[in-house]
């Protein structure tokens, strides 16, 4: 039976940056995806969820992350 290990990587994107900064951040993300892939990791998901907190449960921002897996070699 195959065994796997998993990893999460947070990344930051925001609509408030100008077009040049946004393109730079997307480029950084692509580079990170390629680096992780070269190390044998397979991307299995990209997720984003709201952070909430305080008494009112107000939105405190977003967290974006990638989910990876790779097979363990026994």
Secondary structure, 3 states (H helix, E strand, C coil): CCCEEEEEEEECCCCCCCHHHHHHHHHHHHHHHHHHHHCCCEEEEEEEEEEEECCCCEEEEEEEEEEEEEECCC
